[in-house]
Amino acid sequence: MQAFKDNKDVAFGDINLSEQQIRGNHNPGAGGWPTIRYFNKETGIEGGTYVKVTDNSMCDELGKDEHMNAYVEGYGGTSLCSAETNEGCGEREVDYITKMKGKDSEEIVKQLTRLQGMDGSSMKPDLKDWMKKRIAILKQLAPKDDQAKFDRPQL
């Protein structure tokens, strides 16, 4: 994906099952084709299963940049938007970064905890996407000592 080409935290792989048989708990084909898995510090080598967010087919859903970006950012714990430079950020994200940079560390951690506590709540896809973007921004702004405890995938 072009948007993540310079992001050292993101890598994409493709396995052709006729050439490379995989074992373990990966269950290729379970949930339809293509089978999409993610791997991060929390999942380890077993990985995790992508959960669809629309009624569209998997290829149509992740064929849309906004869904693929949200997937990579959320499950991978990475972001296109840099809270340090505002590079890759939209206007709404820049406004949020500016607002949150004016807050102390305690308030940033409080907001990050609150938003992560909303994970799994029923909400419209655009609101869920905005929640994930704010979480990604707050993770970058959180004190370094607190960042590890917030390093988990956002569904």
C-alpha positions as CSV (number, residue, x, y, z in Angstrom):
1,M,0.0,0.0,0.0
2,Q,1.5,3.3,-1.1
3,A,0.5,5.2,2.0
4,F,2.6,3.0,4.2
5,K,5.7,2.7,2.0
6,D,7.9,4.8,4.3
7,N,6.5,3.5,7.5
8,K,9.1,1.1,9.0
9,D,6.4,-0.3,11.4
10,V,4.3,-1.8,8.6
11,A,5.1,-4.7,6.3
12,F,2.7,-6.6,3.9
13,G,3.1,-10.3,2.9
14,D,1.3,-12.6,0.6
15,I,1.2,-16.4,0.9
16,N,0.2,-18.6,-2.1
17,L,-1.1,-21.7,-0.4
18,S,-0.4,-23.9,-3.4
19,E,3.3,-23.1,-2.9
20,Q,3.6,-22.4,0.8
21,Q,1.5,-24.4,3.2
22,I,1.1,-22.7,6.6
23,R,0.4,-24.5,9.8
24,G,-0.7,-23.6,13.3
25,N,-3.9,-21.6,14.1
26,H,-3.9,-19.5,10.9
27,N,-6.9,-21.3,9.3
28,P,-6.7,-20.0,5.8
29,G,-10.1,-19.6,4.2
30,A,-11.9,-19.4,7.5
31,G,-14.3,-16.4,7.1
32,G,-13.9,-16.2,3.4
33,W,-11.2,-15.3,0.9
34,P,-8.9,-13.6,1.0
35,T,-7.9,-14.6,4.5
36,I,-6.5,-11.5,6.2
37,R,-4.3,-11.8,9.3
38,Y,-2.3,-9.3,11.2
39,F,0.7,-9.7,13.4
40,N,1.9,-7.4,16.2
41,K,3.7,-7.6,19.5
42,E,0.5,-8.7,21.3
43,T,-0.5,-11.5,18.8
44,G,3.0,-12.8,18.2
45,I,3.6,-15.5,15.5
46,E,0.0,-16.8,15.7
47,G,-1.4,-13.5,14.6
48,G,-4.9,-12.2,14.8
49,T,-8.0,-12.4,12.5
50,Y,-9.3,-9.3,10.8
51,V,-12.9,-8.5,11.7
52,K,-14.9,-7.0,8.8
53,V,-16.6,-3.6,9.5
54,T,-19.0,-3.5,6.5
55,D,-21.3,-5.9,4.7
56,N,-19.1,-5.7,1.6
57,S,-16.9,-8.5,0.4
58,M,-13.4,-8.5,2.0
59,C,-11.7,-7.4,-1.2
60,D,-14.2,-4.5,-1.6
61,E,-14.0,-3.5,2.0
62,L,-10.2,-3.4,2.2
63,G,-9.9,-2.1,-1.3
64,K,-11.1,1.3,0.0
65,D,-8.1,3.3,1.3
66,E,-9.9,4.6,4.4
67,H,-10.7,1.0,5.5
68,M,-7.3,-0.3,4.8
69,N,-5.6,2.6,6.5
70,A,-7.9,2.2,9.6
71,Y,-7.1,-1.5,9.6
72,V,-3.3,-1.1,9.5
73,E,-3.3,1.8,12.0
74,G,-5.7,0.1,14.4
75,Y,-4.5,-3.4,14.4
76,G,-0.8,-2.5,13.9
77,G,-0.7,0.3,16.5
78,T,0.8,2.6,13.9
79,S,-0.4,5.8,12.2
80,L,0.1,7.7,9.0
81,C,-0.5,10.9,11.0
82,S,2.6,12.3,12.8
83,A,1.7,14.2,15.9
84,E,5.2,15.7,15.9
85,T,5.2,17.1,12.3
86,N,1.5,16.9,11.3
87,E,2.7,15.0,8.2
88,G,0.0,12.7,6.9
89,C,-2.7,14.3,9.0
90,G,-6.0,15.8,7.9
91,E,-7.3,19.1,9.1
92,R,-9.4,17.5,11.9
93,E,-6.4,15.6,13.1
94,V,-4.2,18.7,13.1
95,D,-6.8,20.6,15.1
96,Y,-6.9,17.7,17.6
97,I,-3.1,17.5,17.9
98,T,-3.0,21.3,18.6
99,K,-5.7,21.0,21.2
100,M,-4.0,18.0,23.0
101,K,-0.5,19.4,22.9
102,G,-1.8,22.1,25.2
103,K,-2.8,19.5,27.8
104,D,-0.6,18.0,30.5
105,S,0.6,14.4,30.5
106,E,-2.0,13.3,33.0
107,E,-4.9,14.6,30.8
108,I,-3.4,12.9,27.7
109,V,-3.3,9.5,29.5
110,K,-6.8,10.1,30.9
111,Q,-8.2,10.7,27.4
112,L,-6.3,7.8,25.9
113,T,-7.6,5.5,28.7
114,R,-11.2,6.8,28.1
115,L,-11.1,6.2,24.4
116,Q,-9.5,2.8,24.6
117,G,-12.3,1.9,27.1
118,M,-14.8,2.7,24.3
119,D,-13.2,0.0,22.2
120,G,-15.8,-2.6,21.3
121,S,-18.7,-0.2,21.8
122,S,-21.3,0.0,19.1
123,M,-20.8,3.1,17.0
124,K,-21.1,4.2,13.4
125,P,-18.0,3.4,11.3
126,D,-17.0,7.1,10.8
127,L,-17.1,7.7,14.6
128,K,-15.1,4.5,15.2
129,D,-12.5,5.7,12.7
130,W,-12.2,9.1,14.4
131,M,-11.9,7.4,17.8
132,K,-9.0,5.2,16.4
133,K,-7.3,8.3,14.9
134,R,-7.5,10.1,18.2
135,I,-6.1,7.0,20.0
136,A,-3.2,6.9,17.5
137,I,-2.5,10.6,18.1
138,L,-2.7,10.3,21.9
139,K,-0.3,7.3,21.9
140,Q,2.2,9.5,20.2
141,L,1.7,12.3,22.7
142,A,1.6,10.1,25.8
143,P,4.7,10.2,28.0
144,K,7.2,7.5,26.9
145,D,6.8,5.7,30.2
146,D,3.1,5.2,29.6
147,Q,3.2,4.3,25.9
148,A,3.9,0.6,26.3
149,K,0.7,0.0,28.3
150,F,-1.3,1.5,25.5
151,D,0.4,-0.6,22.8
152,R,-2.4,-3.0,21.9
153,P,-4.5,-3.4,18.7
154,Q,-7.7,-1.4,18.4
155,L,-10.5,-3.3,16.8
